[in-house]
Amino acid sequence: MKKQRGFSLIELLIVVVIILIIAAIAIPNLLRSKLAANESSAVGSMRSIVTAETAYASSWGLGYAQDFASLGSNAPGLCTATSTNACLLDNILTSGTKSGYGFTAAGNTLNSGVYSAFEANGTPLTVGQTGQRSFCADQSGVIRFNTAGAVIGTGQGSCAAQSILVGN
């Protein structure tokens, strides 16, 4: 009778336990990395929105955009620029959702039919899973954040009320 070769049940269980320990260590780090990537994408999107608002104001002579949809197009492909569909943002960001964040922007401070200010927001769709902080920007170009991930709002002065600046 030949001696059978292979692994014993105990050896296989030890290997499974080692794999589970490694997974228990790696999965939380992976989730934190995804959360950090979503937040970085949100800050980049906020910068794009500020740039688009500035370009809109200088291109159309109507001040800042009245609403978020005016900055871009919801349809992929070619876009014909108008004051209500300026083609300044891609269709993914203009849809209002990107990388686990919801985005909105609105003109405010209406003077003689021209919006002289705007507020833009990026809020995590699920706080703690898609992002931890919410972000905002206004016509000053400064991006601020709220550590609770709460909606900041697009009313005049809503963003300026946030005391924490990105980079601090």
Buried (B, 14 or more C-beta within 10 A) or exposed (E): EEEEEEEEEEEEEEEEEEEEEEEEEEEEEEEEEBBEEBBEBBBBBBBBBBBBBBBBBEEBEBBBBBBBBBBBBEEEEEBEBEEEBBBBBBBBBBBBEBBBBBBBBBBBBEEEEEBBBBBBBBBBBEBEEBBBBBBBBBBEEBBBBBEEBEBBBBEBEBBBEBEEEBEE
